[in-house]
Amino acid sequence: HTLTVMMSGKRQNVEEARKRIVQELQTQASKEIRIPKDHHRVLIGKEGKRLRELEAESDCRIIIPGRDNQSDVIKIIGPREGIDKALHRIQLISDEQSKLAQEHMVIPRMFYPWIRGPFNETIDAVQKETGARVNIPPPAANSEVIVVTGEKEGVYTAVNVIKRIFEEKQSTSKAVTCKVSKAQHRYVIGPQR
């Protein structure tokens, strides 16, 4: 037998009602899955958007522990088919996060021109070759932390290339200071720095 339910009203209200009816009519079950705590933020998404999408796709209620709660257990309540769908999607998102890495490198800013290369050629080549994203603080930022993010292997390779450039320049360079009158600074800096 097939049961047909007709609903009308505002799209959002109809969607919410449909979800509730499906949840009530189907056999409810619940399952738990352990997902690393640092992946929870990605599962929730910006302002809870991804979590709402996961719940809508699976017709399940997904309970993710709050930030203050140290538990890594996510609970899924709903129809069995929906639970399987939600488990699969959550695991995929978590697996994707597991491949990612982030490295912070403290390198004095005087070495940035060599790391960047002329017209950013060196750093662009490193990023293209490794697939990692290298974030070098701009001259205006008061930071000496270079952040490398991406898949673990790419991050590892990019970090080693940057380390090599830094260590080589550190051993072959020395800092020299000289006085240049303020009026002449613009000539030293040049157009577009």
LINGIQUI-V669214 format. One record per backbone hydrogen bond with DSSP energy under -1.0 kcal/mol. CO is the residue of the C=O (numbers start at 0). NH is the residue of the N-H. E is the energy in kcal/mol with one decimal. If there is no record, write none. Layout:
co->{CO | CO}
nh->{NH | NH}
e->{E | E}
This chain:
co->{9 | 10 | 11 | 12 | 13 | 14 | 15 | 16 | 17 | 18 | 19 | 20 | 21 | 28 | 30 | 32 | 35 | 36 | 38 | 39 | 40 | 43 | 44 | 45 | 47 | 48 | 49 | 50 | 51 | 52 | 53 | 54 | 60 | 62 | 71 | 73 | 74 | 75 | 76 | 77 | 78 | 79 | 80 | 81 | 82 | 83 | 84 | 85 | 86 | 87 | 88 | 89 | 90 | 91 | 92 | 93 | 94 | 96 | 98 | 100 | 102 | 104 | 107 | 108 | 110 | 111 | 112 | 115 | 116 | 117 | 119 | 120 | 121 | 122 | 123 | 124 | 125 | 126 | 132 | 134 | 137 | 143 | 145 | 146 | 147 | 148 | 149 | 150 | 151 | 152 | 153 | 154 | 155 | 156 | 157 | 158 | 159 | 160 | 161 | 162 | 163 | 164 | 165 | 166 | 167 | 168 | 180 | 181 | 183 | 183 | 184 | 185 | 189}
nh->{13 | 14 | 15 | 16 | 17 | 18 | 19 | 20 | 21 | 22 | 23 | 24 | 25 | 77 | 75 | 73 | 38 | 39 | 42 | 43 | 44 | 50 | 47 | 48 | 51 | 52 | 53 | 54 | 55 | 56 | 57 | 58 | 76 | 74 | 34 | 32 | 62 | 30 | 60 | 28 | 82 | 83 | 84 | 85 | 86 | 87 | 88 | 89 | 90 | 91 | 92 | 93 | 94 | 95 | 96 | 97 | 98 | 99 | 151 | 149 | 147 | 145 | 110 | 111 | 114 | 115 | 116 | 122 | 119 | 120 | 123 | 124 | 125 | 126 | 127 | 128 | 129 | 130 | 148 | 146 | 140 | 106 | 104 | 134 | 102 | 132 | 100 | 154 | 155 | 156 | 157 | 158 | 159 | 160 | 161 | 162 | 163 | 164 | 165 | 166 | 167 | 168 | 169 | 170 | 171 | 172 | 183 | 184 | 186 | 187 | 188 | 189 | 192}
e->{-3.0 | -2.6 | -2.1 | -2.7 | -3.1 | -2.3 | -2.2 | -2.7 | -2.7 | -2.4 | -2.5 | -2.9 | -2.1 | -2.4 | -3.1 | -3.1 | -2.5 | -1.2 | -1.8 | -2.2 | -2.2 | -1.9 | -1.9 | -1.9 | -2.2 | -2.1 | -2.6 | -2.4 | -2.4 | -2.7 | -1.8 | -1.5 | -2.9 | -2.3 | -2.7 | -2.3 | -3.5 | -2.3 | -3.4 | -2.1 | -2.5 | -2.3 | -1.9 | -2.8 | -3.1 | -2.2 | -2.3 | -2.8 | -2.4 | -2.2 | -2.3 | -2.4 | -2.8 | -2.2 | -1.8 | -2.0 | -1.1 | -1.1 | -2.6 | -1.8 | -2.8 | -3.1 | -2.1 | -1.6 | -1.7 | -3.3 | -2.5 | -1.8 | -1.9 | -1.9 | -2.3 | -2.1 | -2.1 | -2.4 | -2.4 | -2.5 | -2.3 | -2.4 | -2.4 | -2.0 | -1.4 | -2.1 | -2.9 | -3.2 | -2.8 | -3.5 | -3.2 | -2.5 | -2.6 | -2.3 | -2.7 | -2.7 | -1.8 | -2.1 | -2.5 | -2.6 | -2.3 | -2.2 | -2.6 | -3.1 | -2.6 | -2.5 | -2.5 | -1.8 | -1.4 | -1.4 | -2.2 | -1.1 | -1.3 | -1.3 | -2.7 | -2.2 | -1.3}
